[in-house]
């Protein structure tokens, strides 16, 4: 089990426990007389409802099966949530009643009434909003902003992967600006799943480029930062037919990979963002340019390569040393490919 799945399971367990607590809270708010109504059935209802609702939001919604829905606008997400809540509440009642009575009970009606639907819907919409915000700025960044970690500049060691779409200029002349942006939107959507599966964070989209980052130790562990690039290639190849049908060609990618110390700070007032500053970022951007010059898919710095244990199927080809713009000393380059 990889770290990403483990984190999801832990989050799922926490939310189910929280839902079990929210069940009795609902009773305290909406049921006038609790003297003849025990709270434990409400906790059971909350736990079962949590298993269904959070299971859908954490495991089903982010999966590849829900990708067509996730590509729709946010109002459609809310409609999906409304439908999901409307179906899950009667199912929760049926399962809970069956467990309490020891025999199958077909749940019908609205039970406590519309207040239950509204109560659960408000909780789920708040959760969906948090998910949307975390997808915009990244869950780790959202957590760090909430606790104020980057309110003052902080130095960290991080790995960066700068990914560029090959031939974007030719695509723009062929598809036009709107068509090219549609392709980029699809491309950025498709790389999200591989990045998430390999523990990365998408820092920014800049033109036809995506910047992905990891804490240094996490990116080095199990060669996540390298495997992520090839997983994105695999995703594009798997969707090649779709790209050809929609845009007339399948996009290719190249990238630069480097790691080191950066300074991280929260900037802005009305619109806040997390900014990375330092030579590590500049070096990684230059390596992406070297990948284009050398006509290789992935160029990694010798400094980062020394810290990574390459998988057996990955080959590192020495490409010599170059003095990158803004540097006084040469940087050793390696091209990575799969055997």
C-alpha positions as CSV (number, residue, x, y, z in Angstrom):
1,X,0.0,0.0,0.0
2,X,1.5,3.4,-1.0
3,X,1.5,6.5,1.2
4,X,-1.3,8.1,-0.8
5,X,-3.7,5.2,-0.2
6,X,-2.7,5.0,3.5
7,X,-3.4,8.8,3.9
8,X,-6.8,8.3,2.3
9,X,-7.7,5.4,4.6
10,X,-6.6,7.4,7.7
11,X,-8.7,10.4,6.5
12,X,-11.6,8.1,5.8
13,X,-11.5,6.6,9.3
14,X,-11.3,10.0,11.0
15,X,-14.3,11.3,9.0
16,X,-16.4,8.2,9.8
17,X,-15.6,8.7,13.5
18,X,-16.5,12.4,13.2
19,X,-19.8,11.4,11.5
20,X,-20.6,9.1,14.3
21,X,-20.2,12.1,16.7
22,X,-22.3,14.3,14.4
23,X,-25.3,11.9,14.6
24,X,-26.0,12.6,18.3
25,X,-25.3,16.3,17.7
26,X,-28.1,16.2,15.2
27,X,-30.4,14.7,17.9
28,X,-29.4,17.4,20.4
29,X,-30.2,20.2,17.8
30,X,-33.4,18.9,16.1
31,X,-35.1,16.5,18.5
32,X,-37.0,18.4,21.3
33,X,-37.4,15.5,23.8
34,X,-34.5,13.1,24.1
35,X,-35.7,11.5,27.4
36,X,-37.1,8.5,25.5
37,X,-34.7,8.5,22.6
38,X,-31.2,7.0,23.1
39,X,-28.3,8.7,21.4
40,X,-26.5,5.5,20.3
41,X,-28.8,4.7,17.4
42,X,-28.0,8.2,16.1
43,X,-24.3,7.5,16.4
44,X,-24.8,4.3,14.5
45,X,-26.8,6.2,11.8
46,X,-24.0,8.8,11.6
47,X,-21.3,6.1,11.3
48,X,-23.1,4.2,8.5
49,X,-23.9,7.5,6.7
50,X,-20.3,8.5,7.0
51,X,-19.1,5.2,5.6
52,X,-21.3,5.8,2.5
53,X,-20.9,9.5,2.0
54,X,-17.2,9.9,2.8
55,X,-16.5,6.6,0.9
56,X,-18.1,8.2,-2.2
57,X,-16.2,11.5,-1.8
58,X,-12.8,10.1,-0.9
59,X,-12.6,7.0,-3.0
60,X,-15.3,7.1,-5.8
61,X,-15.3,10.8,-6.7
62,X,-11.5,11.1,-7.3
63,X,-11.3,7.8,-9.2
64,X,-10.9,7.5,-13.0
65,X,-14.5,6.3,-13.2
66,X,-15.7,9.8,-12.0
67,X,-13.3,11.7,-14.3
68,X,-16.0,12.7,-16.8
69,X,-18.1,14.2,-14.0
70,X,-15.1,16.0,-12.5
71,X,-14.5,17.7,-15.9
72,X,-17.9,19.3,-15.6
73,X,-18.4,22.7,-14.0
74,X,-18.9,23.0,-10.2
75,X,-22.7,23.3,-10.3
76,X,-22.8,19.8,-11.7
77,X,-20.7,18.7,-8.8
78,X,-23.4,20.0,-6.5
79,X,-26.1,18.2,-8.4
80,X,-24.2,15.0,-8.2
81,X,-23.8,15.6,-4.4
82,X,-27.5,16.2,-4.0
83,X,-28.3,13.0,-5.8
84,X,-25.8,11.1,-3.8
85,X,-27.1,12.4,-0.5
86,X,-30.8,11.7,-1.5
87,X,-29.9,8.1,-2.2
88,X,-27.5,7.5,0.8
89,X,-29.9,8.7,3.5
90,X,-32.6,6.1,2.9
91,X,-29.9,3.4,2.4
92,X,-28.3,4.5,5.7
93,X,-31.7,4.2,7.4
94,X,-32.3,0.7,5.9
95,X,-28.9,-0.6,7.0
96,X,-29.2,0.9,10.5
97,X,-32.7,-0.3,11.1
98,X,-31.7,-3.8,9.9
99,X,-28.8,-3.9,12.3
100,X,-30.9,-2.7,15.2
101,X,-33.8,-5.1,14.6
102,X,-31.8,-8.1,13.5
103,X,-33.8,-8.5,10.3
104,X,-33.9,-6.8,6.9
105,X,-35.9,-3.5,7.0
106,X,-36.8,-1.7,3.8
107,X,-36.5,2.0,4.8
108,X,-39.1,4.3,3.4
109,X,-40.2,7.8,4.1
110,X,-38.2,10.7,5.3
111,X,-37.6,9.6,8.9
112,X,-37.0,12.7,11.0
113,X,-38.0,14.9,8.1
114,X,-36.3,17.3,5.8
115,X,-34.1,18.6,8.6
116,X,-31.9,15.5,8.3
117,X,-31.4,16.1,4.6
118,X,-30.6,19.7,5.1
119,X,-28.2,18.9,8.0
120,X,-26.3,16.3,6.0
121,X,-26.3,18.4,2.8
122,X,-24.8,21.4,4.5
123,X,-22.0,19.2,5.9
124,X,-21.3,17.6,2.5
125,X,-21.4,21.0,0.6
126,X,-18.9,22.4,3.1
127,X,-16.7,19.3,2.6
128,X,-17.0,19.7,-1.2
129,X,-16.0,23.4,-1.0
130,X,-13.0,22.4,1.1
131,X,-12.1,19.8,-1.5
132,X,-12.5,22.3,-4.3
133,X,-10.3,24.9,-2.5
134,X,-7.7,22.2,-1.7
135,X,-7.6,21.2,-5.4
136,X,-6.9,24.8,-6.4
137,X,-4.0,25.4,-4.0
138,X,-3.2,21.9,-2.8
139,X,-4.2,20.1,0.4
140,X,-0.8,20.4,2.0
141,X,-0.6,24.1,1.2
142,X,-4.2,24.7,2.4
143,X,-3.3,23.0,5.7
144,X,-0.1,25.0,6.1
145,X,-1.9,28.3,5.3
146,X,-4.5,27.6,7.9
147,X,-1.9,27.0,10.6
148,X,0.2,30.0,9.4
149,X,3.3,27.9,8.6
150,X,4.4,30.1,5.7
151,X,3.3,33.5,7.1
152,X,7.0,34.2,7.5
153,X,9.6,32.8,5.0
154,X,10.6,29.2,5.7
155,X,13.5,27.3,4.1
156,X,12.8,23.7,3.0
157,X,14.5,21.1,0.8
158,X,12.2,20.2,-2.1
159,X,12.2,18.5,-5.5
160,X,10.7,20.2,-8.5
161,X,9.6,18.7,-11.8
162,X,9.0,21.2,-14.6
163,X,6.9,19.6,-17.3
164,X,6.5,21.2,-20.7
165,X,4.2,20.2,-23.6
166,X,6.1,19.4,-26.7
167,X,5.2,21.3,-29.9
168,X,2.7,23.7,-28.3
169,X,3.6,26.5,-30.8
170,X,2.7,24.2,-33.7
171,X,-0.5,23.1,-31.9
172,X,-1.5,26.8,-31.5
173,X,-1.1,27.4,-35.2
174,X,-3.1,24.3,-36.0
175,X,-5.9,24.4,-33.3
176,X,-6.0,28.2,-32.6
177,X,-5.9,29.7,-29.2
178,X,-9.2,28.3,-28.0
179,X,-8.5,24.8,-29.3
180,X,-5.0,24.8,-27.8
181,X,-6.4,25.9,-24.4
182,X,-8.9,23.1,-24.5
183,X,-6.1,20.6,-25.1
184,X,-4.1,22.1,-22.3
185,X,-7.1,21.9,-20.0
186,X,-7.5,18.2,-20.8
187,X,-3.7,17.7,-20.4
188,X,-3.5,19.3,-17.0
189,X,-6.6,17.3,-15.9
190,X,-5.0,14.0,-17.0
191,X,-1.7,14.6,-15.2
192,X,-3.5,15.2,-11.8
193,X,-4.1,11.5,-11.0
194,X,-0.5,10.3,-11.6
195,X,0.8,13.3,-9.5
196,X,-1.5,12.5,-6.7
197,X,-0.7,8.7,-6.8
198,X,3.0,9.5,-6.5
199,X,2.6,12.0,-3.6
200,X,3.3,15.1,-5.6
201,X,1.7,18.6,-5.5
202,X,0.9,20.7,-8.5
203,X,2.4,24.1,-7.6
204,X,1.3,26.0,-10.7
205,X,0.3,25.9,-14.4
206,X,2.3,28.4,-16.4
207,X,1.3,28.6,-20.1
208,X,1.8,25.1,-21.4
209,X,4.0,24.1,-18.4
210,X,3.2,22.4,-15.1
211,X,5.3,22.7,-12.0
212,X,5.2,19.7,-9.6
213,X,6.9,19.5,-6.3
214,X,7.7,17.1,-3.4
215,X,9.3,17.5,0.0
216,X,12.8,16.2,-0.7
217,X,12.7,13.0,1.3
218,X,9.3,12.1,0.0
219,X,10.2,12.7,-3.6
220,X,13.4,10.6,-3.3
221,X,11.7,7.7,-1.5
222,X,10.8,4.9,-4.0
223,X,11.9,7.3,-6.8
224,X,8.5,9.0,-6.7
225,X,9.6,12.1,-8.6
226,X,10.9,10.0,-11.5
227,X,8.1,7.4,-11.6
228,X,5.6,10.3,-11.6
229,X,7.0,11.6,-15.0
230,X,6.7,8.2,-16.6
231,X,3.2,7.6,-15.1
232,X,2.1,10.9,-16.8
233,X,3.5,9.6,-20.1
234,X,1.6,6.4,-19.6
235,X,-1.6,8.3,-18.9
236,X,-1.2,10.3,-22.1
237,X,-0.5,7.2,-24.1
238,X,-3.6,5.5,-22.6
239,X,-5.7,8.4,-23.7
240,X,-4.0,8.8,-27.1
241,X,-7.1,7.9,-29.0
242,X,-9.2,10.5,-27.2
243,X,-6.6,13.2,-27.9
244,X,-6.5,12.2,-31.6
245,X,-10.2,12.3,-32.0
246,X,-10.6,15.7,-30.2
247,X,-7.4,17.5,-31.2
248,X,-5.9,15.6,-34.1
249,X,-2.7,14.6,-32.2
250,X,-1.4,13.1,-28.9
251,X,0.6,15.5,-26.8
252,X,4.2,14.6,-25.8
253,X,6.0,15.9,-22.8
254,X,9.6,16.7,-21.7
255,X,10.8,17.8,-18.3
256,X,13.6,18.9,-16.0
257,X,14.1,17.4,-12.5
258,X,16.1,19.0,-9.7
259,X,16.1,19.3,-6.0
260,X,17.6,21.5,-3.2
261,X,16.8,24.3,-0.8
262,X,14.1,26.8,-1.5
263,X,12.5,29.6,0.5
264,X,8.8,29.3,0.8
265,X,6.5,32.2,1.8
266,X,2.8,33.1,1.8
267,X,2.4,36.3,-0.3
268,X,-0.5,38.6,-1.1
269,X,-3.5,40.1,0.7
270,X,-6.8,39.8,-1.3
271,X,-5.4,36.8,-3.2
272,X,-2.9,34.7,-1.3
273,X,-0.5,32.3,-2.8
274,X,2.5,30.2,-1.8
275,X,5.7,31.3,-3.5
276,X,8.9,29.3,-3.9
277,X,12.1,31.3,-4.3
278,X,15.7,30.2,-4.8
279,X,18.3,28.8,-7.3
280,X,16.7,25.4,-7.2
281,X,13.7,26.7,-9.1
282,X,15.9,28.5,-11.6
283,X,18.1,25.4,-12.1
284,X,15.1,23.1,-12.7
285,X,13.7,25.6,-15.3
286,X,17.1,25.5,-17.1
287,X,17.1,21.7,-17.1
288,X,13.8,21.7,-18.9
289,X,15.4,23.9,-21.5
290,X,18.3,21.4,-21.8
291,X,15.8,18.6,-22.3
292,X,14.6,20.5,-25.4
293,X,18.1,21.2,-26.6
294,X,19.2,17.6,-26.1
295,X,16.0,16.2,-27.5
296,X,15.4,14.0,-24.4
297,X,12.2,13.4,-22.5
298,X,13.6,13.8,-19.0
299,X,16.8,15.5,-17.8
300,X,17.9,15.2,-14.2
301,X,20.7,17.0,-12.4
302,X,23.6,14.8,-11.3
303,X,23.2,16.2,-7.8
304,X,19.7,14.9,-7.4
305,X,20.4,11.6,-9.2
306,X,23.0,10.8,-6.5
307,X,20.3,10.9,-3.9
308,X,17.9,8.6,-5.7
309,X,18.1,4.8,-6.1
310,X,16.9,4.3,-9.6
311,X,14.4,1.5,-10.4
312,X,15.8,-1.3,-12.4
313,X,13.8,-0.4,-15.5
314,X,15.2,3.2,-15.6
315,X,18.4,4.0,-17.4
316,X,20.5,7.1,-16.7
317,X,22.5,8.3,-19.8
318,X,25.3,10.8,-19.1
319,X,24.9,14.0,-21.1
320,X,28.0,15.8,-20.0
321,X,28.2,19.0,-18.0
322,X,27.0,22.5,-18.9
323,X,27.2,25.9,-17.2
324,X,23.6,26.9,-16.9
325,X,22.6,30.6,-17.3
326,X,23.2,32.3,-14.0
327,X,25.7,29.7,-12.7
328,X,29.4,29.9,-12.3
329,X,30.0,26.1,-12.0
330,X,29.0,23.4,-14.4
331,X,26.0,21.2,-13.7
332,X,26.1,17.5,-14.6
333,X,23.2,16.3,-16.7
334,X,21.7,12.8,-17.1
335,X,18.9,11.7,-19.5
336,X,16.5,9.2,-17.9
337,X,14.6,6.7,-20.0
338,X,12.9,3.3,-19.5
339,X,14.6,0.3,-20.8
